Amino acid sequence: MTGNPSLFHTFTPCFINFMVKIAGGSLTKVAGVGSVILSEDLILKSVLLVPSLDCNLLSVSKLTRDLTCVTNFFTMHCEFRDLESERMIDFSIKIELFDMFLSLRIVVLKDQIV
């Protein structure tokens, strides 16, 4: 989910009264849905435009389903591994806070021995 319409590569407006629950349990309107290209290797599909959001929210559950990978969380980092090859997927994430922009890079380390 994002509140930034300029991030969308494709976009379909939502003509029905579709709402999502956000922090604190309040409901807010969804303006539409589309795809966001983060890199040539990573396209996020079914991203919701929620104009009242002032940040980007990334669902780890949806990301692992879309990429067919597993996530392991550690104290200071997390790892994403492809389910078929068990290769690690490298994410460099900068969260959008105030004037910063969301950037997410994915690289499959092809020669890595697991």
Rosetta constraint file for C-alpha pairs under 8 A:
AtomPair CA 1 CA 47 HARMONIC 5.51 0.50
AtomPair CA 1 CA 48 HARMONIC 4.62 0.50
AtomPair CA 1 CA 49 HARMONIC 5.90 0.50
AtomPair CA 1 CA 50 HARMONIC 6.47 0.50
AtomPair CA 1 CA 56 HARMONIC 5.81 0.50
AtomPair CA 1 CA 57 HARMONIC 5.13 0.50
AtomPair CA 1 CA 58 HARMONIC 6.72 0.50
AtomPair CA 2 CA 47 HARMONIC 7.45 0.50
AtomPair CA 2 CA 48 HARMONIC 6.42 0.50
AtomPair CA 2 CA 49 HARMONIC 5.28 0.50
AtomPair CA 2 CA 50 HARMONIC 5.79 0.50
AtomPair CA 2 CA 51 HARMONIC 7.37 0.50
AtomPair CA 2 CA 53 HARMONIC 6.23 0.50
AtomPair CA 2 CA 54 HARMONIC 7.56 0.50
AtomPair CA 2 CA 55 HARMONIC 6.21 0.50
AtomPair CA 2 CA 56 HARMONIC 4.48 0.50
AtomPair CA 2 CA 57 HARMONIC 6.36 0.50
AtomPair CA 3 CA 49 HARMONIC 5.60 0.50
AtomPair CA 3 CA 50 HARMONIC 4.89 0.50
AtomPair CA 3 CA 51 HARMONIC 4.31 0.50
AtomPair CA 3 CA 52 HARMONIC 6.12 0.50
AtomPair CA 3 CA 53 HARMONIC 4.61 0.50
AtomPair CA 3 CA 54 HARMONIC 5.81 0.50
AtomPair CA 3 CA 55 HARMONIC 6.52 0.50
AtomPair CA 3 CA 56 HARMONIC 6.92 0.50
AtomPair CA 4 CA 49 HARMONIC 7.12 0.50
AtomPair CA 4 CA 51 HARMONIC 7.01 0.50
AtomPair CA 4 CA 54 HARMONIC 7.92 0.50
AtomPair CA 5 CA 49 HARMONIC 6.65 0.50
AtomPair CA 5 CA 51 HARMONIC 7.96 0.50
AtomPair CA 7 CA 36 HARMONIC 5.97 0.50
AtomPair CA 7 CA 37 HARMONIC 7.83 0.50
AtomPair CA 8 CA 34 HARMONIC 6.32 0.50
AtomPair CA 8 CA 35 HARMONIC 5.74 0.50
AtomPair CA 8 CA 36 HARMONIC 4.79 0.50
AtomPair CA 8 CA 37 HARMONIC 7.40 0.50
AtomPair CA 9 CA 34 HARMONIC 7.19 0.50
AtomPair CA 9 CA 35 HARMONIC 5.62 0.50
AtomPair CA 9 CA 36 HARMONIC 5.37 0.50
AtomPair CA 9 CA 37 HARMONIC 6.41 0.50
AtomPair CA 10 CA 34 HARMONIC 5.05 0.50
AtomPair CA 10 CA 35 HARMONIC 5.23 0.50
AtomPair CA 10 CA 36 HARMONIC 7.27 0.50
AtomPair CA 11 CA 32 HARMONIC 6.80 0.50
AtomPair CA 11 CA 33 HARMONIC 5.67 0.50
AtomPair CA 11 CA 34 HARMONIC 4.14 0.50
AtomPair CA 11 CA 35 HARMONIC 6.73 0.50
AtomPair CA 12 CA 32 HARMONIC 5.49 0.50
AtomPair CA 12 CA 33 HARMONIC 5.44 0.50
AtomPair CA 12 CA 34 HARMONIC 6.01 0.50
AtomPair CA 13 CA 31 HARMONIC 5.92 0.50
AtomPair CA 13 CA 32 HARMONIC 4.08 0.50
AtomPair CA 13 CA 33 HARMONIC 6.55 0.50
AtomPair CA 14 CA 18 HARMONIC 7.26 0.50
AtomPair CA 14 CA 30 HARMONIC 6.89 0.50
AtomPair CA 14 CA 31 HARMONIC 5.31 0.50
AtomPair CA 14 CA 32 HARMONIC 4.31 0.50
AtomPair CA 14 CA 33 HARMONIC 7.08 0.50
AtomPair CA 15 CA 31 HARMONIC 7.91 0.50
AtomPair CA 15 CA 32 HARMONIC 7.99 0.50
AtomPair CA 17 CA 29 HARMONIC 7.00 0.50
AtomPair CA 17 CA 30 HARMONIC 7.69 0.50
AtomPair CA 18 CA 29 HARMONIC 5.96 0.50
AtomPair CA 18 CA 30 HARMONIC 5.58 0.50
AtomPair CA 18 CA 31 HARMONIC 7.97 0.50
AtomPair CA 19 CA 27 HARMONIC 5.99 0.50
AtomPair CA 19 CA 28 HARMONIC 5.30 0.50
AtomPair CA 19 CA 29 HARMONIC 4.51 0.50
AtomPair CA 19 CA 30 HARMONIC 5.57 0.50
AtomPair CA 20 CA 27 HARMONIC 5.45 0.50
AtomPair CA 20 CA 28 HARMONIC 5.57 0.50
AtomPair CA 20 CA 29 HARMONIC 6.57 0.50
AtomPair CA 20 CA 30 HARMONIC 6.88 0.50
AtomPair CA 21 CA 25 HARMONIC 5.69 0.50
AtomPair CA 21 CA 26 HARMONIC 5.55 0.50
AtomPair CA 21 CA 27 HARMONIC 4.48 0.50
AtomPair CA 21 CA 28 HARMONIC 6.47 0.50
AtomPair CA 22 CA 26 HARMONIC 5.67 0.50
AtomPair CA 22 CA 27 HARMONIC 6.27 0.50
AtomPair CA 22 CA 28 HARMONIC 7.18 0.50
AtomPair CA 28 CA 50 HARMONIC 7.31 0.50
AtomPair CA 28 CA 52 HARMONIC 7.13 0.50
AtomPair CA 29 CA 50 HARMONIC 6.32 0.50
AtomPair CA 29 CA 51 HARMONIC 7.71 0.50
AtomPair CA 29 CA 52 HARMONIC 7.91 0.50
AtomPair CA 30 CA 48 HARMONIC 6.59 0.50
AtomPair CA 30 CA 49 HARMONIC 5.83 0.50
AtomPair CA 30 CA 50 HARMONIC 4.79 0.50
AtomPair CA 30 CA 51 HARMONIC 7.33 0.50
AtomPair CA 31 CA 48 HARMONIC 7.59 0.50
AtomPair CA 31 CA 49 HARMONIC 5.49 0.50
AtomPair CA 31 CA 50 HARMONIC 5.92 0.50
AtomPair CA 31 CA 51 HARMONIC 6.93 0.50
AtomPair CA 32 CA 48 HARMONIC 5.96 0.50
AtomPair CA 32 CA 49 HARMONIC 5.29 0.50
AtomPair CA 32 CA 50 HARMONIC 7.65 0.50
AtomPair CA 33 CA 46 HARMONIC 5.69 0.50
AtomPair CA 33 CA 47 HARMONIC 5.42 0.50
AtomPair CA 33 CA 48 HARMONIC 4.54 0.50
AtomPair CA 33 CA 49 HARMONIC 5.89 0.50
AtomPair CA 34 CA 45 HARMONIC 6.34 0.50
AtomPair CA 34 CA 46 HARMONIC 5.25 0.50
AtomPair CA 34 CA 47 HARMONIC 5.30 0.50
AtomPair CA 34 CA 48 HARMONIC 6.74 0.50
AtomPair CA 34 CA 49 HARMONIC 7.90 0.50
AtomPair CA 35 CA 43 HARMONIC 6.72 0.50
AtomPair CA 35 CA 44 HARMONIC 5.51 0.50
AtomPair CA 35 CA 45 HARMONIC 4.47 0.50
AtomPair CA 35 CA 46 HARMONIC 5.90 0.50
AtomPair CA 35 CA 47 HARMONIC 5.81 0.50
AtomPair CA 36 CA 43 HARMONIC 5.75 0.50
AtomPair CA 36 CA 44 HARMONIC 5.14 0.50
AtomPair CA 36 CA 45 HARMONIC 6.65 0.50
AtomPair CA 36 CA 47 HARMONIC 7.00 0.50
AtomPair CA 37 CA 42 HARMONIC 6.34 0.50
AtomPair CA 37 CA 43 HARMONIC 4.46 0.50
AtomPair CA 37 CA 44 HARMONIC 6.31 0.50
AtomPair CA 38 CA 42 HARMONIC 5.63 0.50
AtomPair CA 38 CA 43 HARMONIC 5.92 0.50
AtomPair CA 38 CA 44 HARMONIC 7.38 0.50
AtomPair CA 38 CA 103 HARMONIC 6.47 0.50
AtomPair CA 38 CA 104 HARMONIC 5.89 0.50
AtomPair CA 38 CA 105 HARMONIC 6.89 0.50
AtomPair CA 39 CA 43 HARMONIC 6.92 0.50
AtomPair CA 39 CA 104 HARMONIC 7.39 0.50
AtomPair CA 39 CA 105 HARMONIC 6.26 0.50
AtomPair CA 39 CA 106 HARMONIC 7.64 0.50
AtomPair CA 41 CA 105 HARMONIC 7.79 0.50
AtomPair CA 41 CA 106 HARMONIC 6.37 0.50
AtomPair CA 41 CA 107 HARMONIC 7.43 0.50
AtomPair CA 42 CA 105 HARMONIC 7.20 0.50
AtomPair CA 42 CA 106 HARMONIC 6.40 0.50
AtomPair CA 55 CA 96 HARMONIC 6.06 0.50
AtomPair CA 55 CA 97 HARMONIC 6.76 0.50
AtomPair CA 56 CA 95 HARMONIC 7.57 0.50
AtomPair CA 56 CA 96 HARMONIC 6.47 0.50
AtomPair CA 56 CA 102 HARMONIC 7.33 0.50
AtomPair CA 58 CA 63 HARMONIC 7.78 0.50
AtomPair CA 59 CA 63 HARMONIC 6.12 0.50
AtomPair CA 60 CA 64 HARMONIC 6.08 0.50
AtomPair CA 61 CA 65 HARMONIC 6.39 0.50
AtomPair CA 62 CA 66 HARMONIC 6.06 0.50
AtomPair CA 63 CA 67 HARMONIC 6.00 0.50
AtomPair CA 64 CA 68 HARMONIC 5.51 0.50
AtomPair CA 64 CA 69 HARMONIC 4.92 0.50
AtomPair CA 64 CA 70 HARMONIC 5.98 0.50
AtomPair CA 64 CA 71 HARMONIC 7.09 0.50
AtomPair CA 64 CA 80 HARMONIC 7.93 0.50
AtomPair CA 65 CA 69 HARMONIC 6.77 0.50
AtomPair CA 67 CA 82 HARMONIC 7.48 0.50
AtomPair CA 68 CA 82 HARMONIC 6.27 0.50
AtomPair CA 68 CA 83 HARMONIC 5.98 0.50
AtomPair CA 69 CA 80 HARMONIC 6.28 0.50
AtomPair CA 69 CA 81 HARMONIC 5.23 0.50
AtomPair CA 69 CA 82 HARMONIC 4.29 0.50
AtomPair CA 69 CA 83 HARMONIC 4.82 0.50
AtomPair CA 70 CA 80 HARMONIC 5.60 0.50
AtomPair CA 70 CA 81 HARMONIC 5.31 0.50
AtomPair CA 70 CA 82 HARMONIC 6.57 0.50
AtomPair CA 70 CA 83 HARMONIC 6.36 0.50
AtomPair CA 71 CA 78 HARMONIC 6.81 0.50
AtomPair CA 71 CA 79 HARMONIC 5.54 0.50
AtomPair CA 71 CA 80 HARMONIC 4.57 0.50
AtomPair CA 71 CA 81 HARMONIC 6.54 0.50
AtomPair CA 72 CA 78 HARMONIC 5.49 0.50
AtomPair CA 72 CA 79 HARMONIC 5.19 0.50
AtomPair CA 72 CA 80 HARMONIC 6.63 0.50
AtomPair CA 73 CA 77 HARMONIC 6.35 0.50
AtomPair CA 73 CA 78 HARMONIC 4.29 0.50
AtomPair CA 73 CA 79 HARMONIC 6.56 0.50
AtomPair CA 74 CA 78 HARMONIC 5.52 0.50
AtomPair CA 79 CA 88 HARMONIC 6.98 0.50
AtomPair CA 79 CA 89 HARMONIC 7.29 0.50
AtomPair CA 79 CA 90 HARMONIC 7.65 0.50
AtomPair CA 80 CA 88 HARMONIC 5.82 0.50
AtomPair CA 80 CA 89 HARMONIC 5.23 0.50
AtomPair CA 80 CA 90 HARMONIC 7.18 0.50
AtomPair CA 80 CA 91 HARMONIC 7.96 0.50
AtomPair CA 81 CA 86 HARMONIC 5.39 0.50
AtomPair CA 81 CA 87 HARMONIC 5.41 0.50
AtomPair CA 81 CA 88 HARMONIC 4.33 0.50
AtomPair CA 81 CA 89 HARMONIC 5.51 0.50
AtomPair CA 82 CA 86 HARMONIC 4.82 0.50
AtomPair CA 82 CA 87 HARMONIC 5.41 0.50
AtomPair CA 82 CA 88 HARMONIC 6.38 0.50
AtomPair CA 82 CA 89 HARMONIC 6.78 0.50
AtomPair CA 83 CA 87 HARMONIC 7.96 0.50
AtomPair CA 86 CA 114 HARMONIC 6.87 0.50
AtomPair CA 87 CA 108 HARMONIC 6.89 0.50
AtomPair CA 87 CA 109 HARMONIC 6.56 0.50
AtomPair CA 87 CA 110 HARMONIC 7.18 0.50
AtomPair CA 87 CA 112 HARMONIC 6.74 0.50
AtomPair CA 87 CA 113 HARMONIC 7.72 0.50
AtomPair CA 87 CA 114 HARMONIC 6.60 0.50
AtomPair CA 88 CA 108 HARMONIC 6.44 0.50
AtomPair CA 88 CA 109 HARMONIC 6.34 0.50
AtomPair CA 88 CA 112 HARMONIC 7.78 0.50
AtomPair CA 89 CA 106 HARMONIC 6.30 0.50
AtomPair CA 89 CA 107 HARMONIC 5.74 0.50
AtomPair CA 89 CA 108 HARMONIC 4.86 0.50
AtomPair CA 89 CA 109 HARMONIC 6.65 0.50
AtomPair CA 90 CA 105 HARMONIC 7.37 0.50
AtomPair CA 90 CA 106 HARMONIC 5.42 0.50
AtomPair CA 90 CA 107 HARMONIC 5.20 0.50
AtomPair CA 90 CA 108 HARMONIC 6.46 0.50
AtomPair CA 90 CA 109 HARMONIC 7.42 0.50
AtomPair CA 91 CA 104 HARMONIC 6.39 0.50
AtomPair CA 91 CA 105 HARMONIC 5.29 0.50
AtomPair CA 91 CA 106 HARMONIC 5.08 0.50
AtomPair CA 91 CA 107 HARMONIC 7.11 0.50
AtomPair CA 92 CA 103 HARMONIC 7.51 0.50
AtomPair CA 92 CA 104 HARMONIC 5.59 0.50
AtomPair CA 92 CA 105 HARMONIC 5.29 0.50
AtomPair CA 92 CA 106 HARMONIC 7.25 0.50
AtomPair CA 93 CA 102 HARMONIC 7.27 0.50
AtomPair CA 93 CA 103 HARMONIC 5.79 0.50
AtomPair CA 93 CA 104 HARMONIC 4.83 0.50
AtomPair CA 93 CA 105 HARMONIC 6.96 0.50
AtomPair CA 94 CA 100 HARMONIC 7.85 0.50
AtomPair CA 94 CA 101 HARMONIC 7.15 0.50
AtomPair CA 94 CA 102 HARMONIC 5.52 0.50
AtomPair CA 94 CA 103 HARMONIC 5.48 0.50
AtomPair CA 94 CA 104 HARMONIC 6.90 0.50
AtomPair CA 95 CA 100 HARMONIC 7.25 0.50
AtomPair CA 95 CA 101 HARMONIC 6.77 0.50
AtomPair CA 95 CA 102 HARMONIC 5.07 0.50
AtomPair CA 95 CA 103 HARMONIC 7.20 0.50
AtomPair CA 96 CA 100 HARMONIC 4.89 0.50
AtomPair CA 96 CA 101 HARMONIC 4.63 0.50
AtomPair CA 96 CA 102 HARMONIC 4.75 0.50
AtomPair CA 97 CA 101 HARMONIC 7.30 0.50
